[in-house]
Amino acid sequence: MVRKVQDEGTLNNLPKLYSIAETVTRNLTVDKELTNPTSLDCPRGAPEGC
């Protein structure tokens, strides 16, 4: 996909680039747990209170 975007000059075509960005963001699903980042666990091996 990256190669196709580069070959077609999409990065220089703002309307086309905006359309791709809109499509990507519409298809993202955000986990509801991320609404409160302080409730997320620290990764294994991280200092206490990370």
Rosetta constraint file for C-alpha pairs under 8 A:
AtomPair CA 1 CA 5 HARMONIC 6.20 0.50
AtomPair CA 2 CA 6 HARMONIC 6.22 0.50
AtomPair CA 3 CA 7 HARMONIC 6.02 0.50
AtomPair CA 4 CA 8 HARMONIC 6.03 0.50
AtomPair CA 5 CA 9 HARMONIC 6.23 0.50
AtomPair CA 5 CA 10 HARMONIC 5.21 0.50
AtomPair CA 5 CA 11 HARMONIC 6.94 0.50
AtomPair CA 6 CA 10 HARMONIC 6.32 0.50
AtomPair CA 6 CA 11 HARMONIC 6.79 0.50
AtomPair CA 9 CA 13 HARMONIC 6.68 0.50
AtomPair CA 10 CA 14 HARMONIC 7.46 0.50
AtomPair CA 10 CA 16 HARMONIC 6.22 0.50
AtomPair CA 10 CA 17 HARMONIC 5.94 0.50
AtomPair CA 11 CA 17 HARMONIC 6.18 0.50
AtomPair CA 12 CA 17 HARMONIC 7.92 0.50
AtomPair CA 13 CA 17 HARMONIC 6.09 0.50
AtomPair CA 14 CA 18 HARMONIC 5.89 0.50
AtomPair CA 15 CA 19 HARMONIC 6.18 0.50
AtomPair CA 16 CA 20 HARMONIC 6.38 0.50
AtomPair CA 17 CA 21 HARMONIC 6.23 0.50
AtomPair CA 18 CA 22 HARMONIC 6.09 0.50
AtomPair CA 19 CA 23 HARMONIC 6.24 0.50
AtomPair CA 20 CA 24 HARMONIC 6.22 0.50
AtomPair CA 21 CA 25 HARMONIC 6.19 0.50
AtomPair CA 22 CA 26 HARMONIC 6.10 0.50
AtomPair CA 23 CA 27 HARMONIC 6.40 0.50
AtomPair CA 24 CA 28 HARMONIC 6.51 0.50
AtomPair CA 30 CA 34 HARMONIC 7.34 0.50
AtomPair CA 31 CA 35 HARMONIC 7.88 0.50
AtomPair CA 33 CA 37 HARMONIC 7.48 0.50
AtomPair CA 33 CA 39 HARMONIC 7.80 0.50
AtomPair CA 33 CA 40 HARMONIC 7.51 0.50
AtomPair CA 34 CA 40 HARMONIC 7.61 0.50
AtomPair CA 36 CA 40 HARMONIC 7.45 0.50
AtomPair CA 42 CA 46 HARMONIC 6.32 0.50
AtomPair CA 42 CA 49 HARMONIC 7.81 0.50
AtomPair CA 42 CA 50 HARMONIC 6.17 0.50
AtomPair CA 46 CA 50 HARMONIC 6.34 0.50
